[in-house]
Amino acid sequence: FSGFGAAALAAAYDFSPHHRILDVAGGTGSFLVAVLRRYPALKGTLFELPGACNVARKKLAKEAEADRIAVVEGDVFKDPLPAGHDALIVANTAHVFSARHNIELMKKMREGVESGARLLLVDLWTNPVHSEPLAAALMSGTFLLTSGEGQAYSEQEADAWLVQTGWRKLALKPLAGPSSL
């Protein structure tokens, strides 16, 4: 599910000004690996729940980029985020959480980074009435059933979260399929 979006993110965003990338709730590291593969000077950290970290360690050990990736176990709502990163990736995660939880996470991320850090939100952002792109709209119900609280959110909802949490939107870029950055 994430392979095409991960490759598209690495190609669509210029990571060259950055030094350390934090992949927040990054699953098994697909997005982080794609970025590090394209930018060999970067280092990254995967921050995820313990069970996912166990799977990620096995998967990442086989990657050429393994020596540039730290895997840190934690809960995004209970534990401090690893410090020292100038770019944060939150991919395919907003749709898992409620709006309230997304705002809480964005505040926490803003407080944990220096001025000038970039937050890259990759998800299935929809139009204001949640009807387009069609794939995102159709999957929205699945997100609610799977996570118990999530859905596909509109770009405008995400814009409001950014304002509320001290971030500033720079751009919206389409990625692969219904995903955008």
Beta strands, then each sheet from edge to edge (+ up, - down):
strand 1: 20-24
strand 2: 43-48
strand 3: 69-73
strand 4: 87-91
strand 5: 118-122
sheet 1: 3+ 2+ 1+ 4+ 5+
end
